[in-house]
Amino acid sequence: MRVLVLILALLVAPGLSLAEEKKEAPPKEAGPKIEFRWLEDKPIPGLTEEKGIHISETEELSYAHQKPILTNADIVGVKVSSVKFGGTNDPNEHFMLTFDLTAAARKRLAETCGESGSKMLVARVDGRQSGAPYYLKSRDGEKFTPFAGGITSKEVVDRIVAAFGK
């Protein structure tokens, strides 16, 4: 009888621990990943990504820095606007997000924009290129609010608004 109880205990016990594991909460959906990276006119080993990107309709390529200058931690708010292009074959609503930055982030931009005091950024939302804001130190200084645009997914916009408020 003891042997039977021992065998049953060995067979049932693993099932109990598996049942407990199944009761755990599902993993949380990751929040949005917002990044802004400085752009260069040519690749610079150790500083920029090797692969160039198009930021305009010309054939010229720009090269994003490997490390972002702004991330989620630098964002304190977001504003949303949208437009539908009437008279086109595009039925989608296109969203533009404008981000409010911390004072430290604005200071970092001013300190790292180069000798000319101006520089292009590339906006990336969840790793996808979403615009190229232009930073001009003499104009933008304390009021710069970078944007990410051309987003057609309302779900993506809703995730960003939920993460950063409106």
C-alpha positions in Angstrom: 0.0 0.0 0.0 2.8 2.4 0.9 4.4 1.7 -2.5 1.1 2.5 -4.3 0.8 5.8 -2.4 4.4 6.7 -3.2 3.9 6.0 -6.9 0.7 8.0 -6.9 2.5 10.9 -5.1 5.3 10.8 -7.7 2.9 10.8 -10.6 0.5 13.5 -9.2 3.1 15.9 -7.7 4.6 17.1 -11.0 1.1 17.7 -12.3 0.4 19.9 -9.3 3.4 22.1 -9.9 2.5 22.4 -13.6 -1.0 23.5 -12.6 0.5 26.1 -10.4 2.7 27.4 -13.2 -0.3 27.7 -15.5 -2.1 29.9 -13.0 0.6 32.6 -13.3 -0.3 35.8 -15.0 0.5 36.1 -18.7 3.5 38.3 -19.5 2.7 42.0 -19.8 2.8 43.4 -23.3 5.9 45.4 -23.8 5.5 49.2 -24.0 6.4 51.1 -27.1 10.1 51.8 -27.8 10.7 55.3 -29.0 14.2 56.4 -30.1 15.7 59.4 -31.8 19.2 59.1 -33.3 21.4 61.7 -34.8 22.1 61.4 -38.6 25.3 61.8 -40.5 25.9 62.4 -44.2 28.4 59.5 -44.4 29.1 56.4 -42.4 31.5 56.8 -39.5 33.0 53.5 -38.2 32.2 53.0 -34.5 29.6 55.8 -34.5 27.0 55.2 -37.2 25.2 52.1 -38.5 26.8 50.7 -41.6 23.5 50.7 -43.6 22.3 54.0 -44.8 18.7 55.1 -44.8 16.6 57.4 -47.1 15.1 60.4 -45.2 14.0 62.2 -48.3 12.9 61.3 -51.9 16.5 61.8 -53.2 18.9 59.0 -53.7 21.1 60.3 -50.9 21.5 58.2 -47.8 21.9 59.2 -44.2 23.5 57.2 -41.5 21.9 56.9 -38.1 24.1 56.8 -34.9 24.4 53.4 -33.3 23.2 54.8 -30.0 20.0 56.9 -29.6 20.3 60.4 -28.2 16.7 60.3 -27.0 14.7 57.3 -25.6 11.5 56.6 -23.7 13.2 57.9 -20.5 13.5 61.4 -22.1 9.8 61.7 -22.9 7.4 63.3 -20.5 4.3 63.7 -22.7 2.9 63.1 -26.2 0.4 65.0 -28.4 -1.4 63.3 -31.3 -2.7 64.7 -34.5 -4.0 63.0 -37.6 -5.0 63.6 -41.2 -6.7 61.7 -44.0 -5.5 62.6 -47.4 -8.7 63.3 -49.4 -8.7 62.7 -53.1 -6.1 60.0 -52.9 -6.3 56.2 -53.0 -5.1 56.0 -49.4 -8.0 55.5 -47.1 -5.8 55.4 -43.9 -5.7 57.9 -41.2 -2.1 59.1 -40.7 -1.0 60.0 -37.2 1.8 62.3 -36.1 3.1 62.2 -32.5 4.8 65.2 -31.0 6.9 64.4 -27.9 7.5 66.7 -24.9 11.0 66.2 -23.5 12.7 66.5 -20.1 14.9 69.6 -19.6 17.9 67.2 -19.4 17.0 65.8 -22.8 16.8 69.2 -24.4 20.1 70.2 -22.9 21.7 67.0 -24.2 20.5 67.8 -27.7 22.0 71.3 -27.5 25.3 70.0 -26.3 25.6 67.2 -28.9 24.2 68.8 -32.1 27.7 69.7 -33.4 29.5 72.9 -34.2 27.0 74.1 -36.7 24.2 74.0 -34.1 21.9 72.0 -36.3 21.4 68.3 -37.1 18.9 65.9 -38.4 17.4 63.1 -36.3 15.7 59.9 -37.3 12.6 58.9 -35.3 12.1 55.2 -34.7 8.9 53.7 -33.2 9.4 50.1 -32.2 12.4 50.0 -34.5 10.6 51.4 -37.5 11.6 54.7 -39.1 8.9 57.3 -38.6 10.2 60.6 -39.7 13.3 62.8 -39.6 13.0 65.9 -37.4 15.5 68.8 -37.9 17.1 70.3 -34.8 18.3 73.9 -35.0 19.8 75.0 -31.7 19.3 78.7 -32.2 15.6 78.2 -33.0 14.6 75.1 -30.9 16.6 75.3 -27.7 14.1 74.9 -24.8 11.0 74.3 -26.9 12.1 71.5 -29.2 9.4 68.8 -29.5 10.5 66.0 -31.9 7.9 64.2 -33.9 7.3 60.7 -35.3 4.9 60.6 -38.2 3.3 58.6 -40.9 1.9 56.0 -38.4 -1.2 54.4 -39.7 -1.9 52.0 -36.8 -4.3 53.3 -34.3 -3.2 50.5 -32.0 0.4 51.7 -32.0 -0.7 55.3 -31.3 -2.9 54.1 -28.4 0.0 52.1 -26.9 2.2 55.2 -27.1 -0.5 57.5 -25.6 -1.0 55.0 -22.8 2.7 54.9 -22.0 3.3 58.6 -22.0 0.0 60.3 -21.4 -1.6 63.0 -23.5 
